[in-house]
Amino acid sequence: MKKLTAILLILCLTGCAKEPAESPVASDSGLESGHIAIEGPMTISSNGLYPFSHENEQLNLQLVTGRYYEDWTPGPLMGRTWTGEFRLVLADEGGQIKKEFSLQGYFDEPLVFNSLFEIEFEDYNGDGNADFTIGQYGSSNGNFYKLFTLGADDELEELKVRGHRELFISATDGRYSTRLEKTGEGSFKKSAYDNSSGKQVETVFTWNGTEFVEQSGD
């Protein structure tokens, strides 16, 4: 009798056991192994504008759509990489967006950044507004830069340089933004390595009211 009771108890415990718990990985997460979910844009550069606007505003560079990946193979773009569609965003002290400015179409090649960086601000045309460069890798001899400005009406626009879609600059303090050397009110100088002569060539540009114009060497 005791033996029969023991058998019945074992059968009861076996039948009443709970189903094993599911894996702690959420089945509805929508993620595959090796993937990371990103919510919202990715900020590559965040910069205070107080010296120019005297307000606690930020000018940020953000990746809106695209890819983030890492490649540690030795090379000029080794490391972390953000590529895709980028925008400049002017935000107030509370982080609310005041203006947006897409960078699509301003460079010949798709934009690629492989490090976080700070934007270097200066007033190059003498109007008191914040001007700055945004650059991309060019070669071992230098990088390509566009010149932009944040106007008094909070409008972001490109500062044109006559005859130059981009500025190739060798002597820089940052690949993705560099401070240009001012040579006077409304003028700056850049230096670029000339392969044909094997020398650094300096060029001065002066603001004429609507665009920067290259000065002759005479």
TORRODO-687077 format. One record per residue (C-alpha): residue in three letters; z, x, y. Coordinates in steps of 0.1 Angstrom, whole numbers, padded with zeros to 4 digits, always signed. Last residue first. Layout:
REM residues N
ALAZXY ...
//
This chain:
REM residues 218
ASP-0563+0506+0903 GLY-0547+0496+0870 SER-0556+0460+0873 GLN-0530+0433+0872 GLU-0531+0406+0845 VAL-0527+0371+0859 PHE-0498+0348+0851 GLU-0505+0311+0857 THR-0502+0283+0883 GLY-0487+0298+0914 ASN-0502+0332+0911 TRP-0476+0347+0888 THR-0481+0385+0882 PHE-0487+0403+0849 VAL-0483+0441+0844 THR-0497+0459+0814 GLU-0483+0490+0796 VAL-0503+0508+0769 GLN-0485+0527+0742 LYS-0508+0554+0727 GLY-0529+0560+0696 SER-0561+0556+0717 SER-0579+0532+0694 ASN-0547+0518+0678 ASP-0533+0507+0712 TYR-0495+0501+0709 ALA-0483+0474+0733 SER-0460+0474+0763 LYS-0453+0444+0786 LYS-0445+0442+0822 PHE-0433+0413+0844 SER-0440+0396+0877 GLY-0428+0367+0898 GLU-0403+0386+0919 GLY-0406+0422+0908 THR-0412+0444+0877 LYS-0394+0422+0852 GLU-0392+0436+0817 LEU-0397+0408+0791 ARG-0367+0396+0771 THR-0377+0391+0735 SER-0377+0361+0711 TYR-0387+0359+0675 ARG-0391+0396+0667 GLY-0362+0407+0689 ASP-0355+0435+0714 THR-0392+0443+0719 ALA-0415+0473+0724 SER-0447+0465+0706 ILE-0459+0433+0724 PHE-0490+0412+0717 LEU-0490+0384+0742 GLU-0507+0352+0730 ARG-0537+0331+0741 HIS-0544+0358+0767 GLY-0572+0356+0792 ARG-0549+0341+0819 VAL-0513+0338+0809 LYS-0502+0302+0808 LEU-0465+0292+0809 GLU-0461+0267+0781 GLU-0442+0235+0787 LEU-0407+0220+0783 GLU-0398+0192+0807 ASP-0362+0190+0818 ASP-0372+0179+0853 ALA-0362+0213+0867 GLY-0386+0229+0842 LEU-0378+0246+0809 THR-0404+0273+0805 PHE-0425+0289+0778 LEU-0442+0322+0771 LYS-0458+0327+0737 TYR-0453+0359+0717 PHE-0471+0380+0691 ASN-0454+0409+0674 GLY-0457+0447+0673 ASN-0470+0478+0656 SER-0459+0471+0620 SER-0479+0439+0623 GLY-0478+0405+0641 TYR-0446+0386+0632 GLN-0441+0356+0654 GLY-0426+0351+0688 ILE-0411+0325+0712 THR-0406+0338+0747 PHE-0384+0324+0775 ASP-0383+0309+0810 ALA-0353+0291+0824 ASN-0360+0278+0859 GLY-0354+0295+0893 ASP-0390+0293+0904 GLY-0395+0331+0905 ASN-0422+0333+0878 TYR-0403+0354+0852 ASP-0369+0336+0853 GLU-0351+0349+0822 PHE-0339+0335+0789 GLU-0338+0353+0755 ILE-0337+0329+0726 GLU-0311+0338+0699 PHE-0320+0344+0663 LEU-0316+0331+0627 SER-0339+0350+0603 ASN-0371+0347+0584 PHE-0391+0325+0607 VAL-0426+0314+0599 LEU-0449+0292+0620 PRO-0483+0284+0606 GLU-0510+0306+0621 ASP-0530+0304+0654 PHE-0499+0296+0674 TYR-0494+0267+0699 GLY-0507+0241+0676 GLN-0474+0227+0665 LEU-0445+0238+0687 SER-0433+0203+0692 PHE-0411+0196+0723 GLU-0382+0172+0723 LYS-0361+0161+0753 LYS-0327+0147+0759 ILE-0313+0148+0724 GLN-0276+0139+0721 GLY-0254+0168+0710 GLY-0224+0158+0730 GLU-0229+0186+0756 ASP-0265+0175+0761 ALA-0295+0185+0739 LEU-0329+0200+0746 VAL-0349+0203+0714 LEU-0376+0228+0706 ARG-0397+0217+0676 PHE-0408+0232+0643 GLU-0432+0221+0616 GLY-0433+0243+0585 THR-0417+0276+0575 TRP-0382+0289+0571 THR-0377+0321+0552 ARG-0346+0341+0540 GLY-0352+0376+0529 MET-0382+0399+0531 LEU-0408+0391+0558 PRO-0418+0427+0566 GLY-0417+0438+0530 PRO-0394+0446+0501 THR-0392+0417+0476 TRP-0361+0397+0484 ASP-0379+0364+0487 GLU-0358+0334+0497 TYR-0370+0298+0504 TYR-0368+0271+0530 ARG-0398+0247+0533 GLY-0414+0223+0557 THR-0405+0194+0580 VAL-0384+0193+0612 LEU-0374+0230+0614 GLN-0354+0232+0646 LEU-0353+0255+0677 ASN-0324+0246+0700 LEU-0319+0245+0737 GLN-0283+0235+0744 GLU-0267+0219+0775 ASN-0232+0225+0789 GLU-0244+0222+0825 HIS-0249+0249+0851 SER-0287+0245+0844 PHE-0296+0282+0844 PRO-0265+0301+0833 TYR-0253+0270+0814 LEU-0283+0269+0790 GLY-0266+0276+0757 ASN-0288+0286+0727 SER-0291+0274+0691 SER-0318+0290+0669 ILE-0329+0281+0634 THR-0315+0246+0633 MET-0325+0227+0602 PRO-0335+0191+0607 GLY-0317+0162+0590 GLU-0302+0160+0555 ILE-0313+0188+0531 ALA-0310+0183+0493 ILE-0310+0215+0473 HIS-0332+0221+0443 GLY-0326+0245+0414 SER-0322+0218+0387 GLU-0338+0186+0398 LEU-0324+0163+0424 GLY-0329+0125+0427 SER-0291+0121+0428 ASP-0293+0090+0406 SER-0279+0107+0374 ALA-0250+0122+0393 VAL-0239+0155+0376 PRO-0204+0149+0363 SER-0220+0144+0328 GLU-0212+0110+0313 ALA-0178+0103+0297 PRO-0177+0099+0259 GLU-0176+0062+0247 LYS-0141+0050+0242 ALA-0124+0049+0207 CYS-0118+0015+0193 GLY-0139+0019+0162 THR-0123+0052+0152 LEU-0088+0041+0159 CYS-0093+0010+0138 LEU-0108+0029+0109 ILE-0079+0054+0109 LEU-0053+0025+0109 LEU-0071+0008+0080 ILE-0070+0040+0060 ALA-0033+0045+0067 THR-0025+0009+0057 LEU-0044+0013+0024 LYS-0024+0045+0016 LYS+0009+0028+0024 MET+0000+0000+0000 
//
